[in-house]
Every structure is written in structure tokens, then in C-alpha cells.
């Protein structure tokens, strides 16, 4: 009997949704964080984002058209989203040629080398970010100083640089950390899309409202980091920062809400999502507290991306009628 059933690669979306609808929904959720980045980093945030988006779109088109010999699928929004997320993980003073290399790594290595959307094992934007972090550590860890009084600063590569919250914690300089209120609104150094916790939480609420994602992955990551950093803070408050500082600093919010929840590279079952989220939270905490890198979120997500097929194999929902 002829097989009439055709199953496409993940992500499998049912109902009235589509891949493009969900991709553009995530982009809408990123708007508050982008507006905050424009306010604090000004021209640099705009330039980095535009270069990243254009580069990702160009590389996806060229690779699909001339190497894979297939019709380009730029309209599905996935390359556009990768460009935005890659930009959000970069300093706002990063030179254009380094951004272009990062886009090539994200699209060429992280996505197209596996066959395109639905086949990639790792989050493409994080592949690009980690590739740049390893290849250009000095440029990737040079952060512009945020000046809340200088609305839309017209500076780019010549911006004044300073330390981030995570680098201060890594050096044990806890008395110079910004206030919780400044960390909530984004008045601190860091990658251009990760500084404002309030803006990122607004994006989370929007995606939950639109049912683009579920709460399982972001909440399990945030709770795990809060619990373990809270324990370390209680043991030695002089050496280890408050769990609230950990939640609001670095790429934790951005990663938990927008990177770890990627449809393709995260588990399919709700229990699997919880295991995946707890694993990311534990790895992030261990790297932050005991590793040489101040930030561990990107590495933690990529490591757990590799475990996603295993999680899907051993944590499955009961089949219909099963006991």
C-alpha cells in the first residue's frame, strides 16, 4: 500500500499557526528590548542590529540559492530572527566585519550545515555568538558604558567602555554592582539586547499570551538559577552575589526567554522541557560561579541543545489510551 503520510522536519506546529507567524510573533516580543537598547546604546545598537540582520539574510539566500540549489525561504522569518538575536548577544560597539563573520557562523555553520530550518541541532544565533567569543574574546568583552542622561548617543566603535555586572562579580567586586532598579530598566553595561529585565519580561508575557511558548523552559531556568545562587549567597554573601543580581544580569533573561525556547533545539514534551531548563540553570550557575568565563548562559544552552534528542527519546508523553 502506498504511503500517503508525509512528515516534515520539526518544528511541528498545529492549529491556525505557522512557522512564519510564530517567528514574527517572537520578533514583536523583542521590540521592547530593542527600544531600550536604542535608548541606552543609541547609534551603535542600530548599526549592529542592521548589519547582523542584513548579513544573516544575505548568507541564507546565497547558501540556499547557490550551494543547496533550492528556493530561498527568507519570508519564513527565521533568518531575520537569527539576525536580531545574534545582534542582541553582541556589544553595541562591535566592528562590522566581526558581526558579518558571526552571521556567517550562525547561518552557515549553525543552521545550513545541518540542512536548514528544522534540522539544526544548535541554536544558530548562539553558535554565532560563541564562535565570536572564542575567536575574538577582546572585542566581544569590551562593553560600552551606558549613560542614561545621554539619550540616543551618537557613538559606535569609539564608545567609552567599562565593566559589566558579571565581570564585577567574577572579580569579586560586589560593592560596585549597580542597583536592582538600574538592572531592571537596563542602566548597566552588557550586550545590547540583554540589559533590561523589564523589557525582556514584557516579551515573555506577550509570547505566553499568544501561546508562542509555554512557561516550562524559562521558568525552570530562572527558578534553578535563583535557588542555587541563593544557596551560595547564604553560605558566603561576601563572595557570592544575591540571586536577584544573577537573575537580572548578563544574558540569563534573554537566553531563558528567547534562546532556550527555540522550537527546533528544545524538547517537545513538557516534562522534557523542565529537565532541559533545570539542566541549563545548573550549568549556567556552575560556569558563572566556578568557571573562567563570567557568563555561562550561551554555553549552557548549547550543551543542553545537544542533549535534546536524548531527552526526547527518554521523556515522552503517554500515547493515546496508554497507561
Buried (B, 14 or more C-beta within 10 A) or exposed (E): EEEEEEEEEBBEEEEEBEBBBBBBBBBEBBBBBBEBBBBBBBBBBBBBBBBBBBBBBBBBBBBBEEEEEEEBBBEBBBBBBBBBBBBBBBBBBBBBEBBBBBBBBBBBBBBBBBEBBBEBBBBBBBBBBBBBBEEBEEBBBBBBBBBEEEEEBEBBBEBEEBBBBBBBBBEEEBEEBBEEEBBBBBBBBBBBBBBBBBBBBBBBEBBBEBEBBEBBBBBBBBBBBBBBBBEBBEEEEEEBBBBBBBBBBBBBBBBBBBBBBBBBBBBBBEEBBBBBBBBBBBBBBEBBBEBEBBBBBBBBBBBBBEBBEEBBEEBBEEEEEEE
